[in-house]
Amino acid sequence: MIRLYHGSNVKIEVPDLAHSKPFKDFGRGFYLSPDKQQALEMASQKVSQTREGKAEVTEFMFDETLMTSNEMKVLSYPDYCEEWALFVLANRDRRREQAMHDYDIVYGPIADDSVAYQLRRYEGGVISLSRLVEELRYSKGATFQYFFGTERALHQLQRL
């Protein structure tokens, strides 16, 4: 079992996809971090953006053996790479009307907040794909996230 954290401006009693925003790194879903400090930073950022609530970190337990079982449809990126960068860019593409994928869970690095700017540079031919990967590296060092994108996946989380 692994402990995961979700940072927000409200305490999460029951995670649900209805409150998830589209066009995030791995699409519309519920995001968690194995790093409590990272979740607290995300919570503080959310409070700053919305000017509502207070920074809250909700803890969950997750059976990480599901990441390699056949019970869930899982995609995992153990490090920054070109395939990961293209996946993030596709999920953040606001011209897309439908979800980019149907994975239950996605694990991988967090993209830096400059994604939209870097996407325009890449699409405009200003930077190469390999340079894009470097530009999307999270400025505070490699930080990873778990995306839970289906009800089936959310049911695997045990709130503490």
Steps between C-alpha positions, in 0.01 A plus 500: 500500500616852424383823659391767249401862559259738330539873549205734460320795656247260657525170685398215268252265662431292189697562180289544191570575138223762472725758668801416282613755247586408141827572320736394779821298449322166476149630430189539714548299817591492867869572563709387795864519601713261703668815639301672777696825461418507128130456582518785752660726238222411254241575770655840569507573127129411472413735789702776335324445164145478634534724805268256674537244778825402663785269403391142573684174441289185492678166547417175325638148495538319169602144422779568252506138384201604287746698287638176356191279516246440226220646714561858392596660171822678602751721322827578673781739415793440739680813374477796267511385137370598157204261521400656835531854357278417204244338733491810724467731200214294356316506833547874533383570142189718542393433142423140597133432576536142624729350761840408363506156668304251712762397755383433853830617648794693360826551688773736395687825550327832552544746214618851572226763501629651174342218294277725286790727409730207422227334291471811282879508460511131402204524260651812345826318430697721738618207714552130430322215677812419702526866607130495590562211741769706672280810515214303658713364785354620829718788619512366858649167391334175399165474673257224413124481497230238490193561284179311577272546201212255548252414774653154509839655579359737762349203684854369556581798724447466876463836671685531832 
